[in-house]
């Protein structure tokens, strides 16, 4: 698994990026833009991507995310409600034992985590999971 | 509402609430003044495996009043399905008559009159009698404790759960899982586990640094040649619903894939013939999990305090709901052969405290645990004119009393009281002792805060809590019941999505609409935030009750519910 330096910095800089705070409409637009630039506008199938997140974040500042897609050469991970939706792009070379990755991300509020896998044959597949970020309390 | 016929098709025909003589029998027995211990315990044994399920005791060692909910709404696919059936609908569904012991034990109908007739429920000395009687017949029967056991009383608070642990140990449980136990802090939980003769199970509890299992996931047992796997599932939302800082290194979650992995492991590597999930998920989460995970035979459900006289079947999995506060115990006999479960018989045994003889050994230990605190426990603070109860989706009178106390004692415009499901009831005319107040408030984070909030913030909180209860996907419901509100009325449409359920928020003292931009003084308790300041909630309530002498709580008409 490779993670580019720019994207690694992006993960690390999540807290600082928050200060820029683009609007939600912008975030949605940015998500679509990121997907379009990853796929080049090619159609995206559902299925074939395993995306594992908690249903409800225990701590929105560090939400564990696992993604795998057998045969994928790259997986784009997005958080569509964050001011900066881009999380990471994982690249898998021919020597990678499996096309899977796990990381922890910050989620500013309840939103979808989206994973798009680019397969070896050039096709794309997608998985989406809603992660709820709640105020908490009142558990009886 | 589903029809009774449909529901029975979805359950096991062999199950019966009172032995072989069938459903609807307590009432007849009571009328003949023959409601006896033998009748309550009567059970036609079957198969080779017996399980005993006790859950959500909330440290109630002595018999209590406990009024079942009047409002228990199910949303989405589970609307109108058990356990979201109350009152007369419940009686109709299971074929019980009003005024019977079943009606008293299982519904809120005529609660005060029936309580006076049938007496208190529960008491661990009575529970011990039932457990011993079952074990006399089935020596290898497994006693499985679903958690929320150590927390919820004055003495458990004083001893950090030790009083309950000492009493439970006499019953020799075979395994337990947990929820509120962790609000004593992880260190305290681990300290107690060290002393237990039985495993503390939680397949879904992970170390959040390395994402490794933090507690034993399951335990294998053998009974008459059958291999039984008991898998523990702790409350999935502990770090969200309760203070995360009390167990900062632990992660929970439903972890459906993990449950499937563990089921596969016990079936394939351990050769389990019967797989039991000892769960603190809550009923709707268990129902979804049972539908999505292959290979669980029985789910022993906890957390949501539901008492169902018959199992609910989901595919090949049977869900058993055994109530709370020591009010009930479930006995489940199972016929297990190589290759699986061939039959199941179940009985929800009601612990009528005046009918079941206390076990003298356990009764003596309970009294010894209480002795050092006797003066504090029994001090009468005042009296109640009203029935005090908590359980239900919206305001209960205990919380109305707590909210009134917060508003007056803390000089607030609006009061918030968490929608806990624990907390026994008191009858009109009862004295209110210190023990009673702590039964409704005992906890390790009791500070009654007082803060300024804008109308918009209050709305956000209300919407957030409502979604924790009314999200149509049970995996996204982390909460207890709806937060209870004093000083403010509101309307709620439970069928709407998050953000648009709560409308018409009104400040009751002026009758004016809540202004999103205006600031209000809000007092509440049980904040999950570390460092919350304020007096303990029980001191606030105590000083209010002492000042009033006799408290009365008017019926709460300030919450309008639609969409159910």
HADDOCK unambig.tbl for C-alpha pairs under 7 A between the chains (distance, minus, plus):
assign (segid A and resid 54 and name CA) (segid B and resid 253 and name CA) 6.47 0.50 0.50
assign (segid A and resid 55 and name CA) (segid B and resid 475 and name CA) 6.47 0.50 0.50
assign (segid A and resid 55 and name CA) (segid B and resid 476 and name CA) 6.07 0.50 0.50
assign (segid A and resid 56 and name CA) (segid B and resid 476 and name CA) 6.36 0.50 0.50
assign (segid A and resid 58 and name CA) (segid B and resid 239 and name CA) 5.61 0.50 0.50
assign (segid A and resid 58 and name CA) (segid B and resid 240 and name CA) 5.50 0.50 0.50
assign (segid A and resid 134 and name CA) (segid B and resid 464 and name CA) 6.54 0.50 0.50
assign (segid A and resid 135 and name CA) (segid B and resid 464 and name CA) 6.77 0.50 0.50
assign (segid A and resid 136 and name CA) (segid B and resid 240 and name CA) 4.91 0.50 0.50
assign (segid A and resid 136 and name CA) (segid B and resid 241 and name CA) 5.14 0.50 0.50
assign (segid A and resid 137 and name CA) (segid B and resid 240 and name CA) 6.34 0.50 0.50
assign (segid A and resid 137 and name CA) (segid B and resid 241 and name CA) 4.18 0.50 0.50
assign (segid A and resid 137 and name CA) (segid B and resid 242 and name CA) 5.69 0.50 0.50
assign (segid A and resid 137 and name CA) (segid B and resid 527 and name CA) 6.50 0.50 0.50
assign (segid A and resid 137 and name CA) (segid B and resid 528 and name CA) 5.61 0.50 0.50
assign (segid A and resid 138 and name CA) (segid B and resid 241 and name CA) 5.72 0.50 0.50
assign (segid A and resid 138 and name CA) (segid B and resid 418 and name CA) 4.78 0.50 0.50
assign (segid A and resid 138 and name CA) (segid B and resid 419 and name CA) 5.72 0.50 0.50
assign (segid A and resid 138 and name CA) (segid B and resid 420 and name CA) 6.48 0.50 0.50
assign (segid A and resid 138 and name CA) (segid B and resid 479 and name CA) 5.85 0.50 0.50
assign (segid A and resid 138 and name CA) (segid B and resid 480 and name CA) 5.80 0.50 0.50
assign (segid A and resid 138 and name CA) (segid B and resid 483 and name CA) 6.88 0.50 0.50
assign (segid A and resid 139 and name CA) (segid B and resid 241 and name CA) 4.31 0.50 0.50
assign (segid A and resid 139 and name CA) (segid B and resid 242 and name CA) 6.29 0.50 0.50
assign (segid A and resid 139 and name CA) (segid B and resid 420 and name CA) 6.44 0.50 0.50
assign (segid A and resid 139 and name CA) (segid B and resid 478 and name CA) 6.76 0.50 0.50
assign (segid A and resid 139 and name CA) (segid B and resid 479 and name CA) 4.49 0.50 0.50
assign (segid A and resid 139 and name CA) (segid B and resid 480 and name CA) 4.50 0.50 0.50
assign (segid A and resid 140 and name CA) (segid B and resid 419 and name CA) 6.41 0.50 0.50
assign (segid A and resid 140 and name CA) (segid B and resid 420 and name CA) 3.90 0.50 0.50
assign (segid A and resid 140 and name CA) (segid B and resid 421 and name CA) 5.19 0.50 0.50
assign (segid A and resid 140 and name CA) (segid B and resid 422 and name CA) 6.91 0.50 0.50
assign (segid A and resid 140 and name CA) (segid B and resid 479 and name CA) 6.60 0.50 0.50
assign (segid A and resid 140 and name CA) (segid B and resid 480 and name CA) 4.18 0.50 0.50
